[in-house]
């Protein structure tokens, strides 16, 4: 059993995640993941200067709440300032690993979606299979 999530990420953060330079992503909320489940995050590059397509994937390894105190190491690992992070609390820190850039960007259309998620959304196994195939063609 595999959980697949489509995550909207703006430049330059999308590239930093795929280059392995941003191992923590910050979100207001997070999925509930049963213990031991594998979660693949598919990165949709959003924004004015973004690709507006799914450009890569990575594995979600950790999730933890950041309520009132910011761990000292987190801002640099999330590529944000401490002030920004402080102003974004409370939030969830998503630990991302094993980034893989797809050789070809895949359009939302190709997996039957008309618009990107505001933040993130689940996608089906079938949609993920299409991404695996299209991305490597």
C-alpha positions in Angstrom: 0.0 0.0 0.0 1.3 3.4 -1.1 0.0 6.8 -0.4 0.6 9.4 -3.2 0.3 13.1 -2.6 0.4 16.0 -5.1 2.2 19.0 -3.5 2.2 22.5 -5.0 5.6 24.1 -4.6 6.8 27.4 -6.0 10.2 28.3 -7.4 12.8 28.4 -6.1 11.7 25.9 -3.4 10.7 23.2 -6.0 14.3 23.2 -7.4 15.8 23.3 -3.9 13.8 20.2 -2.9 14.8 18.3 -6.0 18.4 19.3 -5.6 18.3 17.9 -2.0 19.0 21.4 -0.5 15.6 21.7 1.2 14.9 18.6 3.2 12.0 20.2 5.1 8.9 21.7 3.7 6.5 23.7 5.8 2.7 23.5 5.6 -0.2 24.6 7.6 -1.5 21.0 7.8 -0.5 17.5 6.9 -2.0 14.2 6.0 -2.7 11.6 8.6 -0.3 8.8 7.8 -0.7 5.4 9.3 2.5 4.1 10.9 4.8 2.3 8.4 3.0 3.7 5.3 5.1 4.8 2.4 4.3 8.2 1.1 5.4 9.6 -2.3 5.1 13.3 -2.8 4.8 14.4 -6.4 5.9 18.0 -6.9 3.8 20.3 -8.9 5.8 23.5 -9.7 3.3 26.4 -9.3 3.6 30.1 -9.6 4.0 32.7 -12.3 7.5 31.6 -13.3 7.0 27.9 -12.5 6.8 25.0 -15.0 3.1 24.5 -14.0 3.6 20.8 -14.3 4.7 17.9 -12.2 8.4 17.9 -12.3 9.6 15.4 -9.7 8.9 13.3 -6.6 10.3 12.5 -3.2 9.5 10.5 -0.2 7.8 11.9 2.9 9.7 10.5 5.8 8.8 12.6 8.8 6.0 14.9 9.9 6.1 16.9 13.1 4.1 19.9 14.5 6.0 23.2 15.1 3.7 24.9 17.6 5.4 27.8 19.4 9.1 27.1 19.5 11.1 26.9 16.3 13.9 24.2 16.4 17.2 26.0 15.9 18.1 23.9 12.9 14.8 24.1 11.0 14.9 27.5 9.2 18.1 26.8 7.3 16.9 23.2 6.4 13.6 24.7 5.2 15.3 27.5 3.3 13.4 30.2 5.1 14.3 32.9 7.7 13.6 32.3 11.4 11.4 35.4 11.3 9.3 33.9 8.5 9.0 30.6 10.2 8.0 32.3 13.5 5.3 34.2 11.6 4.0 31.0 10.0 3.4 29.2 13.3 1.7 26.9 14.1 2.6 24.6 11.2 3.7 21.1 10.3 7.3 20.3 9.1 7.4 17.7 6.4 10.7 15.8 6.1 11.4 15.0 2.5 14.0 12.5 1.2 15.2 10.8 -2.0 14.2 13.6 -4.4 14.0 12.5 -8.1 13.6 15.0 -10.9 11.4 13.5 -13.7 13.1 13.5 -17.1 9.9 15.0 -18.5 7.5 17.3 -16.8 4.0 15.9 -16.7 0.9 18.1 -17.1 -2.0 17.9 -14.7 -4.2 17.1 -17.7 -2.3 13.8 -18.2 -3.6 12.6 -14.8 -7.1 14.0 -15.2 -6.8 17.1 -13.1 -7.9 20.5 -14.2 -6.3 22.5 -11.4 -3.4 22.2 -9.0 -4.0 21.7 -5.3 -3.9 24.9 -3.2 -1.4 23.2 -0.9 -1.6 19.4 -1.4 -4.0 16.6 -2.2 -4.1 12.9 -2.4 -3.9 11.3 -5.8 -4.9 7.7 -6.8 -2.6 4.8 -7.4 -3.7 5.0 -11.0 -2.7 8.7 -11.3 0.7 7.9 -9.7 1.2 5.0 -12.2 0.6 7.5 -15.1 3.1 9.9 -13.5 5.7 7.1 -13.2 5.2 6.2 -16.9 4.9 9.6 -18.4 7.7 11.0 -16.4 10.1 8.4 -17.7 9.1 8.3 -21.4 
